Amino acid sequence: MSDIEDKKIIARRWIELISEHRIEDICDMTAPTWKMHGGLPGLPPGPDGVRKLFSSFGAIQQKWTIEDVIAEGDKVVVRATNTCAQESFF
């Protein structure tokens, strides 16, 4: 398997873990340099940023459906559809 295919597998698993509500498992596989583009203002990098992001949602049930995973070099992009139900947003 190529390095790019390995990166795609990791990206897919990250999204699957969101649907499974396994935030600490996501944190375990998140690099310390991870950052979200277009996320919450002041979101720290790495696992702490993941925890802060998910704690901002409150109670939420969500399901992600992966449409595409595109990788080139050291970048991976996932295009996915999210459906969710929650009591409030922010």
Contacts in CASP RR format, 6 or more apart in sequence:
PFRMAT RR
TARGET T0000
AUTHOR 0000-0000-0000
METHOD contacts of the structure
MODEL  1
MSDIEDKKIIARRWIELISEHRIEDICDMTAPTWKMHGGLPGLPPGPDGV
RKLFSSFGAIQQKWTIEDVIAEGDKVVVRATNTCAQESFF
4 71 0 8 1.000
4 72 0 8 1.000
4 73 0 8 1.000
5 71 0 8 1.000
7 71 0 8 1.000
7 74 0 8 1.000
7 76 0 8 1.000
8 69 0 8 1.000
8 71 0 8 1.000
8 76 0 8 1.000
10 29 0 8 1.000
10 76 0 8 1.000
11 69 0 8 1.000
11 71 0 8 1.000
11 76 0 8 1.000
11 78 0 8 1.000
12 66 0 8 1.000
12 69 0 8 1.000
12 78 0 8 1.000
13 29 0 8 1.000
14 26 0 8 1.000
14 29 0 8 1.000
14 30 0 8 1.000
14 78 0 8 1.000
15 64 0 8 1.000
15 66 0 8 1.000
15 78 0 8 1.000
15 80 0 8 1.000
16 64 0 8 1.000
17 23 0 8 1.000
17 25 0 8 1.000
17 26 0 8 1.000
17 29 0 8 1.000
18 26 0 8 1.000
18 62 0 8 1.000
18 64 0 8 1.000
19 62 0 8 1.000
19 63 0 8 1.000
19 64 0 8 1.000
23 50 0 8 1.000
23 51 0 8 1.000
23 54 0 8 1.000
26 50 0 8 1.000
27 46 0 8 1.000
27 47 0 8 1.000
27 50 0 8 1.000
27 51 0 8 1.000
28 47 0 8 1.000
30 46 0 8 1.000
30 47 0 8 1.000
30 50 0 8 1.000
31 46 0 8 1.000
32 45 0 8 1.000
32 46 0 8 1.000
32 47 0 8 1.000
33 45 0 8 1.000
33 46 0 8 1.000
34 45 0 8 1.000
34 46 0 8 1.000
34 47 0 8 1.000
34 49 0 8 1.000
34 50 0 8 1.000
35 43 0 8 1.000
35 45 0 8 1.000
35 46 0 8 1.000
36 43 0 8 1.000
36 49 0 8 1.000
36 53 0 8 1.000
39 53 0 8 1.000
40 52 0 8 1.000
40 53 0 8 1.000
40 56 0 8 1.000
43 49 0 8 1.000
43 52 0 8 1.000
43 53 0 8 1.000
44 52 0 8 1.000
56 90 0 8 1.000
57 86 0 8 1.000
57 89 0 8 1.000
58 86 0 8 1.000
58 87 0 8 1.000
58 88 0 8 1.000
59 86 0 8 1.000
59 87 0 8 1.000
60 84 0 8 1.000
60 85 0 8 1.000
60 86 0 8 1.000
61 84 0 8 1.000
61 85 0 8 1.000
61 86 0 8 1.000
62 82 0 8 1.000
62 83 0 8 1.000
62 84 0 8 1.000
62 85 0 8 1.000
62 86 0 8 1.000
63 82 0 8 1.000
63 83 0 8 1.000
63 84 0 8 1.000
64 80 0 8 1.000
64 81 0 8 1.000
64 82 0 8 1.000
65 80 0 8 1.000
65 81 0 8 1.000
65 82 0 8 1.000
65 83 0 8 1.000
66 78 0 8 1.000
66 79 0 8 1.000
66 80 0 8 1.000
67 79 0 8 1.000
67 80 0 8 1.000
67 81 0 8 1.000
68 77 0 8 1.000
68 78 0 8 1.000
68 79 0 8 1.000
69 76 0 8 1.000
69 77 0 8 1.000
69 78 0 8 1.000
69 79 0 8 1.000
70 76 0 8 1.000
70 77 0 8 1.000
70 78 0 8 1.000
70 79 0 8 1.000
71 77 0 8 1.000
END
